[in-house]
Amino acid sequence: MFFANKEDVENCKIIVRKEICERSLFQLEDVIDDIVQEIMNITYSKGGDYKENTLTAFTKLYFDNEFYNKLL
């Protein structure tokens, strides 16, 4: 999570929680910090910023591709 501040992390956490609720994947609540870290690292590595729309897009891709499976 290079160049991310506390606010960026909290915003990502809100987006991830929303996605978890929408997909009824409540078992992921225990690993939400790991998911946030992965999404923020992916966002950074792809050259994205930490704005809400960017984090939302990467979060949707993360969940669409079920990258969270390795954390279960």
PyMOL Python script that loads the backbone (N, CA, C, O; Angstrom):
from pymol import cmd

cmd.read_pdbstr("""\
ATOM      1  N   MET A   1       0.842  -1.185   0.000  1.00  0.00           N
ATOM      2  CA  MET A   1       0.000   0.000   0.000  1.00  0.00           C
ATOM      3  C   MET A   1       0.886   1.248   0.000  1.00  0.00           C
ATOM      4  O   MET A   1       0.876   2.044   0.938  1.00  0.00           O
ATOM      5  N   PHE A   2       1.621   1.382  -1.041  1.00  0.00           N
ATOM      6  CA  PHE A   2       2.521   2.509  -1.148  1.00  0.00           C
ATOM      7  C   PHE A   2       1.738   3.806  -1.307  1.00  0.00           C
ATOM      8  O   PHE A   2       0.744   3.866  -2.031  1.00  0.00           O
ATOM      9  N   PHE A   3       2.195   4.822  -0.629  1.00  0.00           N
ATOM     10  CA  PHE A   3       1.634   6.168  -0.731  1.00  0.00           C
ATOM     11  C   PHE A   3       0.175   6.255  -0.308  1.00  0.00           C
ATOM     12  O   PHE A   3      -0.510   7.214  -0.664  1.00  0.00           O
ATOM     13  N   ALA A   4      -0.306   5.288   0.433  1.00  0.00           N
ATOM     14  CA  ALA A   4      -1.679   5.321   0.938  1.00  0.00           C
ATOM     15  C   ALA A   4      -1.665   5.888   2.353  1.00  0.00           C
ATOM     16  O   ALA A   4      -0.747   5.632   3.133  1.00  0.00           O
ATOM     17  N   ASN A   5      -2.685   6.652   2.661  1.00  0.00           N
ATOM     18  CA  ASN A   5      -2.820   7.145   4.021  1.00  0.00           C
ATOM     19  C   ASN A   5      -3.982   6.434   4.705  1.00  0.00           C
ATOM     20  O   ASN A   5      -4.653   5.603   4.093  1.00  0.00           O
ATOM     21  N   LYS A   6      -4.218   6.758   5.967  1.00  0.00           N
ATOM     22  CA  LYS A   6      -5.278   6.103   6.730  1.00  0.00           C
ATOM     23  C   LYS A   6      -6.641   6.271   6.081  1.00  0.00           C
ATOM     24  O   LYS A   6      -7.451   5.343   6.070  1.00  0.00           O
ATOM     25  N   GLU A   7      -6.886   7.434   5.551  1.00  0.00           N
ATOM     26  CA  GLU A   7      -8.175   7.718   4.909  1.00  0.00           C
ATOM     27  C   GLU A   7      -8.383   6.828   3.676  1.00  0.00           C
ATOM     28  O   GLU A   7      -9.482   6.324   3.440  1.00  0.00           O
ATOM     29  N   ASP A   8      -7.326   6.646   2.905  1.00  0.00           N
ATOM     30  CA  ASP A   8      -7.407   5.769   1.725  1.00  0.00           C
ATOM     31  C   ASP A   8      -7.772   4.347   2.136  1.00  0.00           C
ATOM     32  O   ASP A   8      -8.619   3.710   1.509  1.00  0.00           O
ATOM     33  N   VAL A   9      -7.135   3.860   3.181  1.00  0.00           N
ATOM     34  CA  VAL A   9      -7.383   2.499   3.659  1.00  0.00           C
ATOM     35  C   VAL A   9      -8.821   2.375   4.165  1.00  0.00           C
ATOM     36  O   VAL A   9      -9.500   1.392   3.867  1.00  0.00           O
ATOM     37  N   GLU A  10      -9.281   3.354   4.920  1.00  0.00           N
ATOM     38  CA  GLU A  10     -10.652   3.322   5.442  1.00  0.00           C
ATOM     39  C   GLU A  10     -11.676   3.386   4.310  1.00  0.00           C
ATOM     40  O   GLU A  10     -12.696   2.698   4.358  1.00  0.00           O
ATOM     41  N   ASN A  11     -11.413   4.198   3.306  1.00  0.00           N
ATOM     42  CA  ASN A  11     -12.322   4.269   2.156  1.00  0.00           C
ATOM     43  C   ASN A  11     -12.393   2.926   1.435  1.00  0.00           C
ATOM     44  O   ASN A  11     -13.471   2.482   1.040  1.00  0.00           O
ATOM     45  N   CYS A  12     -11.258   2.293   1.269  1.00  0.00           N
ATOM     46  CA  CYS A  12     -11.224   0.982   0.618  1.00  0.00           C
ATOM     47  C   CYS A  12     -11.977  -0.043   1.461  1.00  0.00           C
ATOM     48  O   CYS A  12     -12.689  -0.889   0.921  1.00  0.00           O
ATOM     49  N   LYS A  13     -11.824   0.027   2.762  1.00  0.00           N
ATOM     50  CA  LYS A  13     -12.500  -0.910   3.656  1.00  0.00           C
ATOM     51  C   LYS A  13     -14.026  -0.769   3.536  1.00  0.00           C
ATOM     52  O   LYS A  13     -14.746  -1.767   3.554  1.00  0.00           O
ATOM     53  N   ILE A  14     -14.505   0.452   3.418  1.00  0.00           N
ATOM     54  CA  ILE A  14     -15.940   0.704   3.238  1.00  0.00           C
ATOM     55  C   ILE A  14     -16.427   0.084   1.936  1.00  0.00           C
ATOM     56  O   ILE A  14     -17.479  -0.555   1.898  1.00  0.00           O
ATOM     57  N   ILE A  15     -15.659   0.275   0.874  1.00  0.00           N
ATOM     58  CA  ILE A  15     -16.017  -0.275  -0.441  1.00  0.00           C
ATOM     59  C   ILE A  15     -16.031  -1.793  -0.399  1.00  0.00           C
ATOM     60  O   ILE A  15     -16.937  -2.419  -0.950  1.00  0.00           O
ATOM     61  N   VAL A  16     -15.042  -2.393   0.246  1.00  0.00           N
ATOM     62  CA  VAL A  16     -14.954  -3.851   0.344  1.00  0.00           C
ATOM     63  C   VAL A  16     -16.119  -4.392   1.168  1.00  0.00           C
ATOM     64  O   VAL A  16     -16.728  -5.394   0.793  1.00  0.00           O
ATOM     65  N   ARG A  17     -16.432  -3.746   2.276  1.00  0.00           N
ATOM     66  CA  ARG A  17     -17.570  -4.198   3.099  1.00  0.00           C
ATOM     67  C   ARG A  17     -18.872  -4.162   2.305  1.00  0.00           C
ATOM     68  O   ARG A  17     -19.697  -5.071   2.403  1.00  0.00           O
ATOM     69  N   LYS A  18     -19.045  -3.114   1.526  1.00  0.00           N
ATOM     70  CA  LYS A  18     -20.245  -2.997   0.704  1.00  0.00           C
ATOM     71  C   LYS A  18     -20.326  -4.158  -0.291  1.00  0.00           C
ATOM     72  O   LYS A  18     -21.392  -4.742  -0.487  1.00  0.00           O
ATOM     73  N   GLU A  19     -19.213  -4.480  -0.905  1.00  0.00           N
ATOM     74  CA  GLU A  19     -19.169  -5.573  -1.880  1.00  0.00           C
ATOM     75  C   GLU A  19     -19.443  -6.916  -1.190  1.00  0.00           C
ATOM     76  O   GLU A  19     -20.150  -7.761  -1.740  1.00  0.00           O
ATOM     77  N   ILE A  20     -18.899  -7.108  -0.017  1.00  0.00           N
ATOM     78  CA  ILE A  20     -19.139  -8.326   0.750  1.00  0.00           C
ATOM     79  C   ILE A  20     -20.632  -8.473   1.044  1.00  0.00           C
ATOM     80  O   ILE A  20     -21.191  -9.560   0.900  1.00  0.00           O
ATOM     81  N   CYS A  21     -21.267  -7.393   1.450  1.00  0.00           N
ATOM     82  CA  CYS A  21     -22.701  -7.427   1.748  1.00  0.00           C
ATOM     83  C   CYS A  21     -23.525  -7.698   0.499  1.00  0.00           C
ATOM     84  O   CYS A  21     -24.449  -8.510   0.532  1.00  0.00           O
ATOM     85  N   GLU A  22     -23.202  -7.031  -0.597  1.00  0.00           N
ATOM     86  CA  GLU A  22     -23.951  -7.210  -1.838  1.00  0.00           C
ATOM     87  C   GLU A  22     -23.865  -8.637  -2.364  1.00  0.00           C
ATOM     88  O   GLU A  22     -24.799  -9.133  -2.994  1.00  0.00           O
ATOM     89  N   ARG A  23     -22.748  -9.288  -2.104  1.00  0.00           N
ATOM     90  CA  ARG A  23     -22.549 -10.651  -2.606  1.00  0.00           C
ATOM     91  C   ARG A  23     -22.817 -11.715  -1.545  1.00  0.00           C
ATOM     92  O   ARG A  23     -22.642 -12.908  -1.792  1.00  0.00           O
ATOM     93  N   SER A  24     -23.242 -11.273  -0.367  1.00  0.00           N
ATOM     94  CA  SER A  24     -23.533 -12.185   0.760  1.00  0.00           C
ATOM     95  C   SER A  24     -22.353 -13.101   1.068  1.00  0.00           C
ATOM     96  O   SER A  24     -22.519 -14.304   1.268  1.00  0.00           O
ATOM     97  N   LEU A  25     -21.179 -12.521   1.101  1.00  0.00           N
ATOM     98  CA  LEU A  25     -19.958 -13.268   1.411  1.00  0.00           C
ATOM     99  C   LEU A  25     -19.471 -12.914   2.824  1.00  0.00           C
ATOM    100  O   LEU A  25     -18.313 -12.546   3.022  1.00  0.00           O
ATOM    101  N   PHE A  26     -20.357 -13.031   3.774  1.00  0.00           N
ATOM    102  CA  PHE A  26     -20.079 -12.573   5.134  1.00  0.00           C
ATOM    103  C   PHE A  26     -18.934 -13.326   5.812  1.00  0.00           C
ATOM    104  O   PHE A  26     -18.364 -12.833   6.785  1.00  0.00           O
ATOM    105  N   GLN A  27     -18.597 -14.504   5.313  1.00  0.00           N
ATOM    106  CA  GLN A  27     -17.473 -15.252   5.876  1.00  0.00           C
ATOM    107  C   GLN A  27     -16.148 -14.521   5.645  1.00  0.00           C
ATOM    108  O   GLN A  27     -15.139 -14.860   6.265  1.00  0.00           O
ATOM    109  N   LEU A  28     -16.144 -13.536   4.770  1.00  0.00           N
ATOM    110  CA  LEU A  28     -14.914 -12.789   4.478  1.00  0.00           C
ATOM    111  C   LEU A  28     -14.648 -11.649   5.466  1.00  0.00           C
ATOM    112  O   LEU A  28     -13.587 -11.027   5.418  1.00  0.00           O
ATOM    113  N   GLU A  29     -15.588 -11.374   6.348  1.00  0.00           N
ATOM    114  CA  GLU A  29     -15.401 -10.294   7.330  1.00  0.00           C
ATOM    115  C   GLU A  29     -14.129 -10.499   8.149  1.00  0.00           C
ATOM    116  O   GLU A  29     -13.486  -9.527   8.545  1.00  0.00           O
ATOM    117  N   ASP A  30     -13.763 -11.746   8.403  1.00  0.00           N
ATOM    118  CA  ASP A  30     -12.577 -12.040   9.218  1.00  0.00           C
ATOM    119  C   ASP A  30     -11.269 -11.716   8.504  1.00  0.00           C
ATOM    120  O   ASP A  30     -10.235 -11.550   9.151  1.00  0.00           O
ATOM    121  N   VAL A  31     -11.306 -11.626   7.189  1.00  0.00           N
ATOM    122  CA  VAL A  31     -10.083 -11.374   6.423  1.00  0.00           C
ATOM    123  C   VAL A  31     -10.166 -10.060   5.639  1.00  0.00           C
ATOM    124  O   VAL A  31      -9.464  -9.875   4.645  1.00  0.00           O
ATOM    125  N   ILE A  32     -11.017  -9.169   6.090  1.00  0.00           N
ATOM    126  CA  ILE A  32     -11.232  -7.917   5.352  1.00  0.00           C
ATOM    127  C   ILE A  32      -9.950  -7.098   5.245  1.00  0.00           C
ATOM    128  O   ILE A  32      -9.713  -6.464   4.217  1.00  0.00           O
ATOM    129  N   ASP A  33      -9.123  -7.098   6.284  1.00  0.00           N
ATOM    130  CA  ASP A  33      -7.872  -6.329   6.221  1.00  0.00           C
ATOM    131  C   ASP A  33      -6.937  -6.885   5.153  1.00  0.00           C
ATOM    132  O   ASP A  33      -6.256  -6.125   4.464  1.00  0.00           O
ATOM    133  N   ASP A  34      -6.903  -8.199   5.015  1.00  0.00           N
ATOM    134  CA  ASP A  34      -6.072  -8.824   3.982  1.00  0.00           C
ATOM    135  C   ASP A  34      -6.589  -8.469   2.587  1.00  0.00           C
ATOM    136  O   ASP A  34      -5.805  -8.191   1.679  1.00  0.00           O
ATOM    137  N   ILE A  35      -7.907  -8.481   2.426  1.00  0.00           N
ATOM    138  CA  ILE A  35      -8.508  -8.142   1.133  1.00  0.00           C
ATOM    139  C   ILE A  35      -8.211  -6.690   0.779  1.00  0.00           C
ATOM    140  O   ILE A  35      -7.843  -6.391  -0.357  1.00  0.00           O
ATOM    141  N   VAL A  36      -8.367  -5.795   1.732  1.00  0.00           N
ATOM    142  CA  VAL A  36      -8.089  -4.373   1.495  1.00  0.00           C
ATOM    143  C   VAL A  36      -6.632  -4.189   1.077  1.00  0.00           C
ATOM    144  O   VAL A  36      -6.344  -3.451   0.134  1.00  0.00           O
ATOM    145  N   GLN A  37      -5.726  -4.848   1.765  1.00  0.00           N
ATOM    146  CA  GLN A  37      -4.312  -4.733   1.422  1.00  0.00           C
ATOM    147  C   GLN A  37      -4.051  -5.233   0.005  1.00  0.00           C
ATOM    148  O   GLN A  37      -3.320  -4.593  -0.750  1.00  0.00           O
ATOM    149  N   GLU A  38      -4.633  -6.355  -0.359  1.00  0.00           N
ATOM    150  CA  GLU A  38      -4.446  -6.892  -1.709  1.00  0.00           C
ATOM    151  C   GLU A  38      -4.995  -5.933  -2.769  1.00  0.00           C
ATOM    152  O   GLU A  38      -4.338  -5.675  -3.778  1.00  0.00           O
ATOM    153  N   ILE A  39      -6.180  -5.417  -2.539  1.00  0.00           N
ATOM    154  CA  ILE A  39      -6.798  -4.509  -3.514  1.00  0.00           C
ATOM    155  C   ILE A  39      -5.976  -3.232  -3.660  1.00  0.00           C
ATOM    156  O   ILE A  39      -5.786  -2.734  -4.769  1.00  0.00           O
ATOM    157  N   MET A  40      -5.499  -2.711  -2.555  1.00  0.00           N
ATOM    158  CA  MET A  40      -4.703  -1.482  -2.624  1.00  0.00           C
ATOM    159  C   MET A  40      -3.370  -1.738  -3.307  1.00  0.00           C
ATOM    160  O   MET A  40      -2.880  -0.878  -4.039  1.00  0.00           O
ATOM    161  N   ASN A  41      -2.780  -2.895  -3.085  1.00  0.00           N
ATOM    162  CA  ASN A  41      -1.527  -3.240  -3.768  1.00  0.00           C
ATOM    163  C   ASN A  41      -1.741  -3.421  -5.271  1.00  0.00           C
ATOM    164  O   ASN A  41      -0.924  -2.984  -6.082  1.00  0.00           O
ATOM    165  N   ILE A  42      -2.844  -4.068  -5.630  1.00  0.00           N
ATOM    166  CA  ILE A  42      -3.166  -4.237  -7.054  1.00  0.00           C
ATOM    167  C   ILE A  42      -3.381  -2.880  -7.701  1.00  0.00           C
ATOM    168  O   ILE A  42      -2.873  -2.614  -8.790  1.00  0.00           O
ATOM    169  N   THR A  43      -4.131  -2.029  -7.032  1.00  0.00           N
ATOM    170  CA  THR A  43      -4.406  -0.684  -7.555  1.00  0.00           C
ATOM    171  C   THR A  43      -3.112   0.077  -7.794  1.00  0.00           C
ATOM    172  O   THR A  43      -2.930   0.696  -8.842  1.00  0.00           O
ATOM    173  N   TYR A  44      -2.222   0.027  -6.825  1.00  0.00           N
ATOM    174  CA  TYR A  44      -0.937   0.718  -6.959  1.00  0.00           C
ATOM    175  C   TYR A  44      -0.120   0.137  -8.109  1.00  0.00           C
ATOM    176  O   TYR A  44       0.445   0.879  -8.913  1.00  0.00           O
ATOM    177  N   SER A  45      -0.060  -1.192  -8.184  1.00  0.00           N
ATOM    178  CA  SER A  45       0.775  -1.821  -9.208  1.00  0.00           C
ATOM    179  C   SER A  45       0.262  -1.562 -10.620  1.00  0.00           C
ATOM    180  O   SER A  45       1.037  -1.592 -11.577  1.00  0.00           O
ATOM    181  N   LYS A  46      -1.020  -1.312 -10.755  1.00  0.00           N
ATOM    182  CA  LYS A  46      -1.603  -1.010 -12.068  1.00  0.00           C
ATOM    183  C   LYS A  46      -1.560   0.486 -12.384  1.00  0.00           C
ATOM    184  O   LYS A  46      -2.058   0.920 -13.423  1.00  0.00           O
ATOM    185  N   GLY A  47      -0.972   1.257 -11.500  1.00  0.00           N
ATOM    186  CA  GLY A  47      -0.822   2.690 -11.755  1.00  0.00           C
ATOM    187  C   GLY A  47      -2.043   3.518 -11.410  1.00  0.00           C
ATOM    188  O   GLY A  47      -2.156   4.676 -11.812  1.00  0.00           O
ATOM    189  N   GLY A  48      -2.962   2.914 -10.657  1.00  0.00           N
ATOM    190  CA  GLY A  48      -4.172   3.637 -10.275  1.00  0.00           C
ATOM    191  C   GLY A  48      -3.956   4.484  -9.037  1.00  0.00           C
ATOM    192  O   GLY A  48      -2.985   4.308  -8.300  1.00  0.00           O
ATOM    193  N   ASP A  49      -4.873   5.400  -8.827  1.00  0.00           N
ATOM    194  CA  ASP A  49      -4.834   6.199  -7.611  1.00  0.00           C
ATOM    195  C   ASP A  49      -5.797   5.562  -6.608  1.00  0.00           C
ATOM    196  O   ASP A  49      -6.384   4.516  -6.887  1.00  0.00           O
ATOM    197  N   TYR A  50      -5.956   6.176  -5.469  1.00  0.00           N
ATOM    198  CA  TYR A  50      -6.814   5.623  -4.435  1.00  0.00           C
ATOM    199  C   TYR A  50      -8.141   6.372  -4.336  1.00  0.00           C
ATOM    200  O   TYR A  50      -8.744   6.439  -3.265  1.00  0.00           O
ATOM    201  N   LYS A  51      -8.586   6.928  -5.442  1.00  0.00           N
ATOM    202  CA  LYS A  51      -9.885   7.599  -5.455  1.00  0.00           C
ATOM    203  C   LYS A  51     -10.983   6.547  -5.399  1.00  0.00           C
ATOM    204  O   LYS A  51     -10.775   5.387  -5.755  1.00  0.00           O
ATOM    205  N   GLU A  52     -12.159   6.976  -4.944  1.00  0.00           N
ATOM    206  CA  GLU A  52     -13.261   6.045  -4.726  1.00  0.00           C
ATOM    207  C   GLU A  52     -13.617   5.235  -5.974  1.00  0.00           C
ATOM    208  O   GLU A  52     -13.810   4.022  -5.894  1.00  0.00           O
ATOM    209  N   ASN A  53     -13.704   5.898  -7.114  1.00  0.00           N
ATOM    210  CA  ASN A  53     -14.108   5.177  -8.333  1.00  0.00           C
ATOM    211  C   ASN A  53     -13.048   4.155  -8.761  1.00  0.00           C
ATOM    212  O   ASN A  53     -13.393   3.098  -9.290  1.00  0.00           O
ATOM    213  N   THR A  54     -11.795   4.452  -8.545  1.00  0.00           N
ATOM    214  CA  THR A  54     -10.719   3.511  -8.877  1.00  0.00           C
ATOM    215  C   THR A  54     -10.750   2.305  -7.949  1.00  0.00           C
ATOM    216  O   THR A  54     -10.670   1.162  -8.398  1.00  0.00           O
ATOM    217  N   LEU A  55     -10.867   2.567  -6.652  1.00  0.00           N
ATOM    218  CA  LEU A  55     -10.929   1.464  -5.686  1.00  0.00           C
ATOM    219  C   LEU A  55     -12.168   0.603  -5.905  1.00  0.00           C
ATOM    220  O   LEU A  55     -12.112  -0.619  -5.764  1.00  0.00           O
ATOM    221  N   THR A  56     -13.272   1.230  -6.244  1.00  0.00           N
ATOM    222  CA  THR A  56     -14.503   0.481  -6.516  1.00  0.00           C
ATOM    223  C   THR A  56     -14.321  -0.439  -7.715  1.00  0.00           C
ATOM    224  O   THR A  56     -14.737  -1.597  -7.679  1.00  0.00           O
ATOM    225  N   ALA A  57     -13.706   0.067  -8.771  1.00  0.00           N
ATOM    226  CA  ALA A  57     -13.484  -0.740  -9.978  1.00  0.00           C
ATOM    227  C   ALA A  57     -12.584  -1.936  -9.672  1.00  0.00           C
ATOM    228  O   ALA A  57     -12.890  -3.057 -10.078  1.00  0.00           O
ATOM    229  N   PHE A  58     -11.487  -1.713  -8.965  1.00  0.00           N
ATOM    230  CA  PHE A  58     -10.582  -2.814  -8.642  1.00  0.00           C
ATOM    231  C   PHE A  58     -11.216  -3.798  -7.655  1.00  0.00           C
ATOM    232  O   PHE A  58     -10.949  -4.998  -7.717  1.00  0.00           O
ATOM    233  N   THR A  59     -12.043  -3.298  -6.758  1.00  0.00           N
ATOM    234  CA  THR A  59     -12.735  -4.184  -5.817  1.00  0.00           C
ATOM    235  C   THR A  59     -13.699  -5.095  -6.566  1.00  0.00           C
ATOM    236  O   THR A  59     -13.757  -6.292  -6.286  1.00  0.00           O
ATOM    237  N   LYS A  60     -14.449  -4.551  -7.507  1.00  0.00           N
ATOM    238  CA  LYS A  60     -15.381  -5.357  -8.291  1.00  0.00           C
ATOM    239  C   LYS A  60     -14.635  -6.429  -9.090  1.00  0.00           C
ATOM    240  O   LYS A  60     -15.075  -7.577  -9.150  1.00  0.00           O
ATOM    241  N   LEU A  61     -13.521  -6.061  -9.696  1.00  0.00           N
ATOM    242  CA  LEU A  61     -12.712  -7.042 -10.433  1.00  0.00           C
ATOM    243  C   LEU A  61     -12.182  -8.132  -9.500  1.00  0.00           C
ATOM    244  O   LEU A  61     -12.178  -9.312  -9.849  1.00  0.00           O
ATOM    245  N   TYR A  62     -11.743  -7.730  -8.331  1.00  0.00           N
ATOM    246  CA  TYR A  62     -11.222  -8.674  -7.340  1.00  0.00           C
ATOM    247  C   TYR A  62     -12.290  -9.706  -6.980  1.00  0.00           C
ATOM    248  O   TYR A  62     -12.017 -10.905  -6.931  1.00  0.00           O
ATOM    249  N   PHE A  63     -13.495  -9.229  -6.733  1.00  0.00           N
ATOM    250  CA  PHE A  63     -14.579 -10.137  -6.352  1.00  0.00           C
ATOM    251  C   PHE A  63     -15.134 -10.903  -7.552  1.00  0.00           C
ATOM    252  O   PHE A  63     -15.488 -12.074  -7.418  1.00  0.00           O
ATOM    253  N   ASP A  64     -15.216 -10.271  -8.706  1.00  0.00           N
ATOM    254  CA  ASP A  64     -15.690 -10.972  -9.906  1.00  0.00           C
ATOM    255  C   ASP A  64     -14.800 -12.164 -10.247  1.00  0.00           C
ATOM    256  O   ASP A  64     -15.286 -13.200 -10.700  1.00  0.00           O
ATOM    257  N   ASN A  65     -13.509 -12.012 -10.029  1.00  0.00           N
ATOM    258  CA  ASN A  65     -12.550 -13.078 -10.334  1.00  0.00           C
ATOM    259  C   ASN A  65     -12.300 -14.014  -9.144  1.00  0.00           C
ATOM    260  O   ASN A  65     -11.485 -14.934  -9.216  1.00  0.00           O
ATOM    261  N   GLU A  66     -13.019 -13.753  -8.059  1.00  0.00           N
ATOM    262  CA  GLU A  66     -12.956 -14.582  -6.848  1.00  0.00           C
ATOM    263  C   GLU A  66     -11.534 -14.775  -6.325  1.00  0.00           C
ATOM    264  O   GLU A  66     -11.160 -15.868  -5.899  1.00  0.00           O
ATOM    265  N   PHE A  67     -10.755 -13.707  -6.363  1.00  0.00           N
ATOM    266  CA  PHE A  67      -9.391 -13.767  -5.828  1.00  0.00           C
ATOM    267  C   PHE A  67      -9.372 -14.013  -4.317  1.00  0.00           C
ATOM    268  O   PHE A  67      -8.350 -14.422  -3.767  1.00  0.00           O
ATOM    269  N   TYR A  68     -10.487 -13.767  -3.657  1.00  0.00           N
ATOM    270  CA  TYR A  68     -10.595 -13.959  -2.212  1.00  0.00           C
ATOM    271  C   TYR A  68     -10.567 -15.444  -1.821  1.00  0.00           C
ATOM    272  O   TYR A  68     -10.354 -15.761  -0.650  1.00  0.00           O
ATOM    273  N   ASN A  69     -10.776 -16.343  -2.765  1.00  0.00           N
ATOM    274  CA  ASN A  69     -10.836 -17.782  -2.452  1.00  0.00           C
ATOM    275  C   ASN A  69      -9.599 -18.284  -1.718  1.00  0.00           C
ATOM    276  O   ASN A  69      -9.700 -19.185  -0.885  1.00  0.00           O
ATOM    277  N   LYS A  70      -8.457 -17.726  -2.010  1.00  0.00           N
ATOM    278  CA  LYS A  70      -7.239 -18.192  -1.371  1.00  0.00           C
ATOM    279  C   LYS A  70      -7.195 -17.830   0.118  1.00  0.00           C
ATOM    280  O   LYS A  70      -6.382 -18.370   0.868  1.00  0.00           O
ATOM    281  N   LEU A  71      -8.070 -16.917   0.538  1.00  0.00           N
ATOM    282  CA  LEU A  71      -8.108 -16.498   1.935  1.00  0.00           C
ATOM    283  C   LEU A  71      -9.103 -17.300   2.765  1.00  0.00           C
ATOM    284  O   LEU A  71      -9.154 -17.158   3.987  1.00  0.00           O
ATOM    285  N   LEU A  72      -9.879 -18.125   2.117  1.00  0.00           N
ATOM    286  CA  LEU A  72     -10.895 -18.922   2.842  1.00  0.00           C
ATOM    287  C   LEU A  72     -10.336 -20.207   3.383  1.00  0.00           C
ATOM    288  O   LEU A  72     -11.060 -20.979   4.011  1.00  0.00           O
TER     289      LEU A  72
END
""", "prot")
cmd.dss("prot")
cmd.show_as("cartoon", "prot")
cmd.util.cbc("prot")
cmd.orient("prot")
